[in-house]
Structure formats: structure tokens, C-alpha cells
Amino acid sequence: MNKKVLFLCILLSILVLSSIMIVGESKRNTIRPTKAESHLEKIDPNLSQLEKLNIALSSPFEQYMSIEFIGDSITWGLTATGNPEDYASGRDGTLSDRRDHFDSQSFVNKFKRYIGSQYMDDATPLFSNWDASPSGESVVEYQQEMIIFPDRENFEVGTDGDALQEVKRSEESVSGKQLIFDVSDGNGLIRFRYTGKEFTLSFDSTENSLDYELFIDGVSEGVFSTSVDGYDNRRTHSFDYVKDALIEIKTVKNDTDGKQTLKIGGFIVNKTIKISNQGIIGATTRSYVANNLDGNTMGDGIAISDEDQYVFIQLGTNDRIIAEEVEKGSGEFKKNLEILVDQVNSNRNIILMCPNPAANNDPYVYSFDTKEVCNVITQVAQENDIDLIDNYSIFEGMETSKYLADGLHPNDYGHKMMYENIIESLEKD
């Protein structure tokens, strides 16, 4: 090899090494997510409604979740043991009707108790009722504290400028670890997506501590100090309910000279699951829209709020009844069900359910049978890409006396089968 070629090879090697060093240095001084950007994308739209619910039940990043059941007397729990005998007192088919008791054997209450046991570690149930209703326990809420450290796939953690980050073990920290930002001239940053109303940041004391600024979907919530002695100092940030919002915590220097530090021990999430039974005895799809949804003039409120993101709907049994003021046939039922679904939708996760078979399908009383009810619900679910739970077919081939209390409403065994079918649908692989 002549000297000229040797010189060129050496020069090329120097250039390559310099490039590697420059690239390495540039990575050191830019935001470096611990995981891929895709983890901070909004909730996957390709997931089904039940898949989203299943994930949300265990996720600390969905701090506040509200599940609602819309239906008629079957959803209400009529004929299930444990309900009040004066349920009909003052009833007018609106949200001001009396409600069920939590201890009853209805499929909704069984679902409530299961969620509290299996997903919320047997947390103490907190009971309440719809404000316009004079009695009952239609609402239950469970709360459980969860501690998370920002080193999992849901977080993006990095630095910008002359700043470093590291994770160290710390027995005194709330999580047993510390995320440490050392900043001379730059920022440390944490990002994650979040649904809920609050979270608590735990930070540990350090000399010359950094402040931090909190952003929710790009809007600053203020700058906060961490100049407090000791470990596990907690600050709770409360805000209006947000859905899948981008949370950002960015370090802020309060001393222009020298290095400053922030030690984060973790996030404490008060996981809250609220489940409401908005089943109304005697309701049809038509009456439910008129009496209980947005635009109603009954004065008892609106059955769903912006926070109700998971809604089970089981109606149709009463839509079969022949009445002078209502058109006959399953076509009318389909039209009204579609209206109800459209009103409830608003980017909520809707799950449609077929009701159980009825023993009485007298053509002088009913314009179509309960099998046709399920056919219509199935069709609407398919046309709108909505998950369906079929509580009709699970009873096919059985004597109605085994699962019905009065020829229409399920007995305790019928409610048990419906509850088990809902849980199986929710948790299937």
C-alpha cells in the first residue's frame, strides 16, 4: 500500500470516528424517550369496546373511569332477590324512579361486586344514588392507590441541553427508586398519556432543587417548587376530567448558576372505578331517549355525562308491546335503537346486549318476539362496529321456568348466567 492510499485510509477512519462521537454527543443532549414514540399515541382505535374496557380496568393511566348500564326492568334487577318491595312507588319511567339495592342478585350488581373484588383488590364499596331518585343504591365507587415509577413503556423520559438523567435505588423513596435529573443548562422531561381528574407526584429532597412545570395537552398548569426537606413529599394535581390527555412535566431552573437537581420517587394514582345502574322499569328505546337523555324536559337530569366512557345498553323487551301511539314492528325498534345509540355515542365505548328470551310472545300483545329483538340488536351492533354480548342464545334450549321468575324477568339463576356471560365476554382472550 503506497503512502497516499495509507493517508486516505487514516483520514477516512478519523472522519468516521468523529461522526460517531458527534452523533453520540447529540443524542446525549436531546430528548431521549425511554421507549418508542408510539407508546404515547392516543388509545388504539382498532381495539374493540370490550378490549378498551378490559385494559382500562387495570390501568393506572386511566385514573377515573365510569361504567354505566342503560336498560329496562331486567337491567334494573326486577325479580332478583334483595331488592326493595316498594320499587313501584312514585314510578313514572324516568330517572326519578326508585332504584335497586347493591346487595341484590341482579346481573348488574354481580358485575359491580366482581369488579370491586377482582380489579380493585376488594376495596370498600362507596354507595350513592341518582340525585333525583328518592331511594336506592344505583351507584357504587371503588378506590385504590397505585404507585407507578416512570420507567415503563407508557412513559417518555429524556433531557434537553446540558442535562443528565439516571435511575437509582432508594429505600426511602415511595417506589424504592428515584428518577434523577441533573440540569446545568437545559431541561428534564417526563411525558405520558392520562385519563382522569388527578394524580400525585412524589419527590425527594435535594440541595439546590429544580422546580417543574406541568402541562396538560400543551397548556401550562403552573410552575411548582420541590424545595422541601425529606423523602416522599407529595403534591396532588387536580384538574377537570381529561380523556387520553398528554401530561408533561418539565424541569425549570430557579437558579441561573450551577447545577440543579430533581429527584422523583414516583406517581401516586387514586384509581377510581364508578359503576352506575341507569336501568328504568318499563323503559323502551323511545321512552329512554325522550325521558332520560340530552334534551329531555323531565327535570331529573341526563342519564350519561362526559365521564361515562363505557356504556352497556340492553333494551328492546318493552319495544315489542303494541301501543296505539307507537308504530308496530321491529323496524320501529331498530330506528329508535339507532337514535339512542347515536345520542349516547359521542366517542364513548358502547356495548350492546341482547336480553334474555321471554316465555310469552303473544301476537295480540307483542308485535314481534324476543328472538327478533336480538336479531335487531345484532344488526345495529354490526352496522356500527359496536361490541355485542348475546344474553339471548345462552338460554336457548333451556326450559324458561329454570331461568325466568315470571315468564319475562330473570330469576336469580337467570341473572347469574347473564352476569357470567358479560364477564366471559369482557375477559376473553
C-alpha positions as CSV (number, residue, x, y, z in Angstrom):
1,M,0.0,0.0,0.0
2,N,1.6,3.4,-1.0
3,K,1.7,6.4,1.3
4,K,-1.1,8.2,-0.4
5,V,-3.6,5.4,0.0
6,L,-2.5,4.8,3.6
7,F,-3.0,8.5,4.3
8,L,-6.5,8.4,2.8
9,C,-7.5,5.4,4.9
10,I,-6.3,7.0,8.1
11,L,-8.2,10.2,7.2
12,L,-11.3,8.3,6.5
13,S,-11.1,6.4,9.8
14,I,-10.7,9.7,11.7
15,L,-13.8,11.1,10.0
16,V,-15.9,8.0,10.8
17,L,-14.8,8.1,14.5
18,S,-15.6,11.9,14.6
19,S,-19.0,11.3,13.2
20,I,-19.7,8.6,15.8
21,M,-18.6,10.9,18.6
22,I,-20.8,13.7,17.3
23,V,-23.8,11.5,16.9
24,G,-23.3,10.2,20.4
25,E,-23.0,13.7,21.8
26,S,-26.1,14.9,20.0
27,K,-28.1,12.0,21.5
28,R,-26.9,12.9,24.9
29,N,-28.2,16.5,24.6
30,T,-31.7,15.8,23.1
31,I,-34.9,14.5,24.4
32,R,-34.3,10.7,24.7
33,P,-37.5,8.7,25.2
34,T,-37.0,5.5,27.1
35,K,-39.5,3.8,24.8
36,A,-40.7,4.3,21.3
37,E,-42.9,7.4,20.5
38,S,-45.7,5.1,19.5
39,H,-46.4,4.3,23.2
40,L,-47.6,7.9,23.6
41,E,-50.1,7.8,20.8
42,K,-53.7,8.0,21.7
43,I,-55.7,4.9,22.5
44,D,-55.6,2.4,19.6
45,P,-58.8,3.0,17.6
46,N,-58.6,-0.6,16.3
47,L,-59.3,-2.0,19.8
48,S,-62.9,-3.1,20.4
49,Q,-65.0,-1.5,23.1
50,L,-64.7,-4.5,25.4
51,E,-60.9,-4.6,24.8
52,K,-60.6,-1.0,25.8
53,L,-62.7,-1.6,28.9
54,N,-60.6,-4.6,29.9
55,I,-57.3,-2.7,29.6
56,A,-58.7,0.4,31.4
57,L,-59.9,-1.6,34.4
58,S,-56.3,-2.4,35.4
59,S,-54.5,0.6,34.1
60,P,-53.3,3.3,36.5
61,F,-53.2,5.6,33.5
62,E,-57.0,5.6,33.4
63,Q,-57.3,7.0,36.9
64,Y,-61.0,7.8,36.7
65,M,-63.4,5.5,34.8
66,S,-67.2,5.4,34.8
67,I,-69.2,2.5,33.6
68,E,-72.9,2.8,33.0
69,F,-75.7,0.3,32.3
70,I,-78.8,1.6,30.4
71,G,-81.8,-0.7,30.2
72,D,-85.3,-1.6,31.4
73,S,-86.6,-3.6,34.3
74,I,-84.2,-6.5,33.5
75,T,-81.2,-4.2,33.9
76,W,-82.8,-2.6,36.9
77,G,-83.0,-6.0,38.5
78,L,-86.7,-6.6,39.0
79,T,-87.5,-10.0,40.5
80,A,-83.9,-10.5,41.7
81,T,-83.8,-11.3,45.4
82,G,-82.7,-8.5,47.7
83,N,-84.4,-5.6,46.0
84,P,-87.0,-3.2,47.7
85,E,-90.6,-4.2,47.6
86,D,-91.8,-0.6,47.2
87,Y,-90.0,-0.1,43.8
88,A,-93.2,0.9,42.1
89,S,-94.0,3.8,44.5
90,G,-94.0,7.1,42.6
91,R,-92.7,5.4,39.4
92,D,-93.1,7.4,36.2
93,G,-90.4,5.8,33.9
94,T,-87.8,8.5,34.5
95,L,-84.5,8.9,36.4
96,S,-86.5,9.9,39.5
97,D,-87.8,6.3,39.9
98,R,-86.7,4.3,42.9
99,R,-83.5,2.2,42.4
100,D,-82.2,-1.2,43.3
101,H,-80.1,-2.3,46.4
102,F,-76.4,-3.1,45.9
103,D,-76.8,-6.5,47.7
104,S,-79.5,-7.8,45.3
105,Q,-78.7,-10.7,42.9
106,S,-79.2,-8.8,39.7
107,F,-76.6,-9.2,36.9
108,V,-75.5,-5.6,37.2
109,N,-74.9,-5.8,41.0
110,K,-73.0,-9.1,40.5
111,F,-70.9,-7.3,37.9
112,K,-70.3,-4.4,40.3
113,R,-69.2,-6.8,43.1
114,Y,-66.9,-8.7,40.7
115,I,-65.1,-5.6,39.6
116,G,-64.5,-4.5,43.2
117,S,-63.2,-7.9,44.1
118,Q,-61.1,-8.8,41.1
119,Y,-59.8,-5.4,39.8
120,M,-59.8,-3.2,42.9
121,D,-58.4,-5.6,45.5
122,D,-61.7,-5.9,47.5
123,A,-61.8,-2.1,48.1
124,T,-64.6,-0.9,50.3
125,P,-67.6,0.0,48.1
126,L,-68.8,3.6,48.4
127,F,-72.6,3.8,47.7
128,S,-74.6,6.6,46.3
129,N,-77.8,7.1,44.3
130,W,-79.0,9.2,41.4
131,D,-79.8,12.7,42.9
132,A,-83.4,12.7,41.6
133,S,-84.2,9.3,42.9
134,P,-85.7,9.0,46.4
135,S,-84.1,5.7,47.4
136,G,-81.7,3.0,46.3
137,E,-78.0,2.4,45.7
138,S,-77.7,2.7,42.0
139,V,-74.1,3.9,42.0
140,V,-71.0,2.3,43.5
141,E,-67.5,3.6,43.5
142,Y,-64.2,1.8,44.3
143,Q,-60.9,3.5,45.0
144,Q,-57.4,2.0,45.2
145,E,-54.0,3.7,45.5
146,M,-51.5,2.7,42.8
147,I,-47.8,3.7,42.7
148,I,-46.0,3.9,39.4
149,F,-42.5,4.8,38.5
150,P,-41.6,6.5,35.2
151,D,-39.6,3.7,33.7
152,R,-42.3,1.7,32.0
153,E,-43.5,1.7,28.4
154,N,-46.2,4.3,29.0
155,F,-43.7,7.0,29.8
156,E,-41.3,9.1,27.7
157,V,-38.4,10.4,29.8
158,G,-35.5,12.5,28.5
159,T,-33.2,15.5,28.7
160,D,-32.5,18.5,26.6
161,G,-29.3,20.7,26.6
162,D,-26.7,20.3,29.3
163,A,-28.7,17.8,31.4
164,L,-28.4,14.3,32.6
165,Q,-30.8,11.7,33.9
166,E,-30.4,8.4,35.8
167,V,-32.3,6.0,37.9
168,K,-31.1,4.9,41.4
169,R,-32.4,2.7,44.0
170,S,-33.7,4.4,47.2
171,E,-35.3,2.6,50.1
172,E,-36.7,5.9,51.4
173,S,-38.5,6.7,48.1
174,V,-42.2,5.8,47.7
175,S,-41.4,3.4,44.9
176,G,-37.9,2.2,46.0
177,K,-36.3,4.1,43.2
178,Q,-35.5,7.7,42.1
179,L,-35.5,9.3,38.7
180,I,-32.8,12.0,39.0
181,F,-32.4,14.9,36.7
182,D,-29.2,16.9,37.0
183,V,-29.5,20.1,34.9
184,S,-26.8,22.8,34.3
185,D,-28.4,24.4,31.3
186,G,-31.4,22.6,29.8
187,N,-34.4,20.5,30.9
188,G,-35.5,17.2,32.1
189,L,-38.9,16.0,30.8
190,I,-41.5,13.3,31.5
191,R,-44.4,12.6,29.2
192,F,-47.4,10.2,29.5
193,R,-51.0,9.9,28.4
194,Y,-53.6,10.1,31.1
195,T,-57.4,9.9,31.6
196,G,-58.8,11.2,34.9
197,K,-59.0,14.1,37.3
198,E,-55.9,14.0,39.4
199,F,-52.5,12.4,40.2
200,T,-50.0,12.9,42.9
201,L,-46.3,13.5,42.3
202,S,-43.8,12.2,45.0
203,F,-40.4,13.9,45.1
204,D,-37.4,13.7,47.4
205,S,-35.4,16.5,48.9
206,T,-32.1,17.6,47.4
207,E,-29.8,20.6,47.6
208,N,-30.4,23.3,45.0
209,S,-33.6,21.6,43.8
210,L,-35.2,22.3,40.5
211,D,-38.8,23.5,40.0
212,Y,-41.1,21.8,37.5
213,E,-43.8,23.0,35.1
214,L,-46.9,20.9,34.5
215,F,-48.6,20.9,31.1
216,I,-51.9,19.2,30.1
217,D,-52.4,18.9,26.4
218,G,-49.9,21.7,25.9
219,V,-51.5,24.1,28.4
220,S,-49.4,25.1,31.5
221,E,-50.9,24.4,34.9
222,G,-48.2,26.4,36.6
223,V,-44.6,26.1,38.0
224,F,-44.1,24.2,41.2
225,S,-41.3,24.1,43.8
226,T,-39.6,21.0,45.1
227,S,-37.6,22.8,47.9
228,V,-38.9,20.6,50.7
229,D,-36.9,18.5,53.2
230,G,-37.3,14.7,53.4
231,Y,-38.5,11.9,51.2
232,D,-41.8,11.2,49.7
233,N,-43.0,14.8,49.6
234,R,-46.4,14.7,47.8
235,R,-48.2,17.2,45.7
236,T,-51.6,16.4,44.2
237,H,-52.5,18.0,40.9
238,S,-56.3,18.2,40.4
239,F,-58.0,19.3,37.2
240,D,-61.2,18.9,35.2
241,Y,-61.7,15.4,33.7
242,V,-59.5,14.7,30.7
243,K,-59.5,11.8,28.3
244,D,-56.3,10.4,26.9
245,A,-54.6,13.8,27.6
246,L,-50.8,14.3,27.1
247,I,-49.3,15.1,30.5
248,E,-45.8,16.7,30.5
249,I,-43.6,17.5,33.5
250,K,-40.7,19.8,32.5
251,T,-37.9,20.8,34.9
252,V,-37.4,24.6,35.4
253,K,-34.2,26.2,36.8
254,N,-34.8,28.7,39.5
255,D,-31.0,29.5,39.9
256,T,-29.2,30.5,36.8
257,D,-25.8,29.5,38.1
258,G,-24.6,25.9,38.6
259,K,-26.3,22.6,38.5
260,Q,-29.7,21.9,40.0
261,T,-31.4,18.5,40.7
262,L,-34.8,17.0,40.8
263,K,-35.5,13.6,42.4
264,I,-38.8,12.0,41.5
265,G,-39.9,9.0,43.6
266,G,-43.0,8.1,41.5
267,F,-46.6,8.9,40.8
268,I,-49.4,8.0,43.2
269,V,-52.7,7.4,41.4
270,N,-56.0,7.2,43.2
271,K,-57.6,4.7,40.8
272,T,-61.3,5.2,40.8
273,I,-64.0,3.0,39.2
274,K,-67.6,4.2,39.2
275,I,-70.4,1.9,38.1
276,S,-74.0,3.1,37.7
277,N,-77.2,1.3,37.0
278,Q,-79.5,3.5,35.0
279,G,-82.0,0.8,34.2
280,I,-85.5,2.2,34.3
281,I,-88.5,-0.1,34.8
282,G,-90.8,-0.1,31.8
283,A,-88.4,1.7,29.5
284,T,-88.3,1.4,25.7
285,T,-85.7,2.8,23.4
286,R,-88.1,5.5,22.5
287,S,-89.0,6.5,26.1
288,Y,-85.4,6.3,27.3
289,V,-84.4,8.9,24.7
290,A,-87.4,11.1,25.4
291,N,-87.2,10.9,29.2
292,N,-83.6,10.4,30.2
293,L,-81.1,11.6,27.5
294,D,-80.0,15.0,26.4
295,G,-82.8,17.4,25.6
296,N,-85.4,15.8,27.8
297,T,-87.8,18.0,29.7
298,M,-88.5,15.7,32.7
299,G,-86.2,17.7,35.1
300,D,-84.4,14.6,36.5
301,G,-81.1,15.1,34.8
302,I,-79.4,13.3,31.9
303,A,-78.5,9.7,32.3
304,I,-75.0,10.0,31.0
305,S,-72.2,12.5,31.5
306,D,-68.9,13.2,29.7
307,E,-67.2,11.0,32.3
308,D,-69.3,7.9,31.4
309,Q,-67.0,6.4,28.8
310,Y,-68.2,2.8,28.9
311,V,-71.9,2.2,28.4
312,F,-73.7,-1.1,28.3
313,I,-77.2,-0.9,26.6
314,Q,-79.8,-3.7,26.9
315,L,-83.3,-2.6,25.8
316,G,-86.0,-4.0,23.5
317,T,-88.2,-6.2,25.6
318,N,-90.8,-3.5,26.1
319,D,-90.4,-2.2,22.5
320,R,-92.4,-5.2,21.4
321,I,-95.6,-4.1,23.2
322,I,-98.4,-3.0,20.9
323,A,-99.5,0.6,21.7
324,E,-101.7,3.0,19.9
325,E,-99.3,5.9,19.8
326,V,-96.3,3.8,18.6
327,E,-95.8,2.2,15.2
328,K,-95.6,-1.6,15.3
329,G,-92.8,-3.9,14.2
330,S,-89.1,-4.5,14.7
331,G,-88.3,-1.8,12.1
332,E,-89.6,0.9,14.5
333,F,-87.5,-0.7,17.3
334,K,-84.4,-0.6,15.1
335,K,-85.0,3.1,14.2
336,N,-85.3,4.0,17.9
337,L,-82.3,1.9,18.9
338,E,-80.2,3.7,16.3
339,I,-81.4,7.1,17.6
340,L,-80.4,6.1,21.2
341,V,-77.0,4.8,20.1
342,D,-76.3,8.0,18.2
343,Q,-77.2,10.1,21.2
344,V,-75.1,8.0,23.6
345,N,-72.1,7.6,21.3
346,S,-70.1,10.8,21.3
347,N,-66.8,8.8,21.2
348,R,-68.0,6.6,24.1
349,N,-67.4,2.9,24.2
350,I,-70.8,1.3,23.7
351,I,-71.6,-2.4,24.3
352,L,-74.9,-3.6,23.1
353,M,-76.6,-6.6,24.8
354,C,-79.4,-8.9,23.8
355,P,-81.9,-9.5,26.6
356,N,-83.0,-13.0,27.6
357,P,-85.8,-14.9,25.9
358,A,-89.3,-14.4,27.2
359,A,-91.9,-17.2,27.6
360,N,-94.8,-15.0,26.4
361,N,-94.7,-13.8,22.8
362,D,-98.5,-13.4,22.4
363,P,-99.1,-11.7,19.0
364,Y,-102.1,-9.8,20.4
365,V,-99.8,-8.2,23.0
366,Y,-96.4,-8.1,21.2
367,S,-95.7,-7.1,17.6
368,F,-92.5,-9.3,17.5
369,D,-90.8,-11.8,19.7
370,T,-87.6,-11.6,21.8
371,K,-85.7,-13.5,19.1
372,E,-86.3,-10.7,16.7
373,V,-85.2,-8.2,19.4
374,C,-81.8,-9.9,19.5
375,N,-81.7,-10.0,15.7
376,V,-82.2,-6.2,15.5
377,I,-79.7,-5.5,18.2
378,T,-77.1,-7.7,16.5
379,Q,-77.7,-5.9,13.2
380,V,-77.3,-2.5,14.8
381,A,-74.1,-3.6,16.5
382,Q,-72.7,-4.9,13.2
383,E,-73.6,-1.8,11.3
384,N,-72.0,0.5,13.8
385,D,-68.9,-1.6,14.7
386,I,-70.2,-2.0,18.3
387,D,-69.4,-5.0,20.5
388,L,-72.3,-7.3,21.2
389,I,-73.0,-9.5,24.2
390,D,-75.6,-12.1,23.4
391,N,-77.6,-12.7,26.5
392,Y,-80.3,-14.5,24.4
393,S,-78.6,-17.5,23.0
394,I,-77.1,-18.6,26.3
395,F,-80.6,-19.7,27.4
396,E,-81.7,-21.4,24.1
397,G,-82.7,-25.0,24.7
398,M,-83.4,-24.4,28.4
399,E,-86.9,-24.6,30.0
400,T,-87.9,-21.0,30.7
401,S,-89.0,-21.9,34.2
402,K,-85.4,-22.6,35.1
403,Y,-84.2,-19.0,34.4
404,L,-87.3,-16.8,34.5
405,A,-89.2,-15.6,37.6
406,D,-92.5,-14.6,35.9
407,G,-92.2,-15.5,32.2
408,L,-90.2,-12.4,31.3
409,H,-87.8,-11.3,34.0
410,P,-84.9,-13.5,35.0
411,N,-84.8,-15.2,38.4
412,D,-81.5,-15.3,40.4
413,Y,-80.2,-18.1,38.2
414,G,-81.0,-16.2,35.0
415,H,-79.2,-13.1,36.4
416,K,-76.2,-15.3,37.3
417,M,-76.0,-16.7,33.8
418,M,-76.2,-13.2,32.2
419,Y,-73.5,-11.8,34.6
420,E,-71.2,-14.7,33.8
421,N,-71.7,-14.2,30.1
422,I,-70.8,-10.5,30.5
423,I,-67.6,-11.3,32.4
424,E,-66.6,-14.0,29.9
425,S,-67.1,-11.6,27.1
426,L,-65.1,-8.9,28.8
427,E,-62.1,-11.2,29.7
428,K,-61.9,-13.5,26.8
429,D,-58.5,-13.6,25.0
